[in-house]
Amino acid sequence: MRKPVTIIFTALTIFSGIAFAQDYPNKPIKVIVPYAPGGPSDIFGRLLFQKIAETTGKTFIIENKPGASANIGIQQVAKSNPDGYTLLLCSSAFVINPSLISNSNYDASRDFTPISLPASSPNIIVVNNAFPAKNFKDFVALIKQNPGKYDYSSPGAGTSPQLTAELLKLRANLDIQHIGYNGGGPALQAVLSNDVPMSFAVLPPTVQQIKGGKLLGLAITSLTRYPSLPDIPTVAESGYPEFEGETIQFLVAPAGTPKPIIQKLNQEVNKVLTDQDIRNKLSALGFIVNIQTPEQSALKIKTEVDKWARVIKTNNIQPD
């Protein structure tokens, strides 16, 4: 008698989830971005969810929750009600922090249900226009001639740009010191004001600063040059083969969010990302668009967690 009861209960659960998803959303959806306004996740999130709001007629609210290397916002979503009304849009800190920060207090796979990994972007080395070196080769030579003299900014300890910088320090034997900020926007502002001479950053929001002549881009950390900035070489082609670093945008919900809601959100995200106008806008800003299922996203999250765990352990990288 137990088996039929189990089947009936499972069927009722599935149908109730579908019915719930059909009524979803019936109130505003809050998207937590665990960084200050103006950073890559904030820029991407506002473009993406403004477009989704236009196509669905629903309300999405971006809420910035910076602090603790993104942990404050991440943990808030992990503890939120899994009803689809609180989501997290976070960069690669999402998969880095569990290995870097001992009290991160979350598991990227266990505590969240992935919706999509809608975009990624390579990292870039930028300097203030007053910086003595004007290309990557001279940059490396200058740093080696002046060990310990120069600092670099990043969106924060444990972010993909910061780890990319630490990897370059090891590969090129460079002595530069890290100054972390609460997000990509403040990190770039420090370079614009010349409080810090250089930054390791993701492409957005650096693309417009470079094209406007306010910052000088020295090298891209992808394996190939970025179409919107074709004159900036890659680190890989500049003497460090296979050097690569990218920042991924992770869109996830709290664990236990009903699968029909996850599928519905995934479909709306992917529908918007197939629009050529939004793809062109994102490309111009430095984003590479990804169309992925929740299942593909889950596999990528596991791969990224394992990859960065090895990098952090091998290089003995510590949080600030």
Buried (B, 14 or more C-beta within 10 A) or exposed (E): EEEEEEEEEEEEEEEEBBEBBEEBBEEEBBBBBBBBBBBBBBBBBBBBBEBBBEEBEBEBEBEBBBBBBBBBBBBBBBEBEBBBBBBBBBBBBBBBBBBBBEEBBBEBBEBBBBBBBBBBBBBBBBBBEEBEBEBBBEBBEBBEEEEEEBBBBBBBBBBBBBBBBBBBBEBBEBEBEBBBBBBBBBBBBBBBEEEBBBBBBBBBBBBBBBEEEBBBBBBBBBBEBBEBBEEBBBBBBBEBEEBBBBBBBBBBBBBEBBEBBBBBBBEBBBBBBEEEEBBEEBBBBBBBBBBBBBEBBBEBBEEBBEEBBEBBEEEEBEBE
